[in-house]
Amino acid sequence: MKYTDGFTRLVPSLLTGAGIVASMMLLSYAAKSLPIGTAYGVWVGIWCGRCGGAGMVVLGEPATAARIFFVCLLLVAVVGLKVTSGH
């Protein structure tokens, strides 16, 4: 969303919109086979981890050991939610 410049730039805005729609579609697909709490938790965790990683790699945010550790911890929690969902 940073590159949309407040949704005034066409291509980044279209890509952001398409990403949001695709994300919602994938969440609804996951909710068909998982409890909604698990599906939503996994969805949020994946996006947080992805945004944190992208911020460090693409946007030049600080990549400290603590940030990398907590992003990895978040991803471990996502896997744990999925594994223990009982499905």
Number of C-alpha atoms within 10 A of each C-alpha: 11 10 12 15 11 9 15 10 11 11 12 16 18 13 13 17 14 12 12 12 12 12 14 13 12 13 17 15 12 17 15 10 10 16 15 14 12 18 23 16 15 22 17 15 20 18 13 15 19 14 14 18 18 13 14 16 12 9 11 9 12 11 14 9 8 9 14 16 12 13 19 14 13 18 19 13 16 20 15 13 17 17 10 9 13 8 8
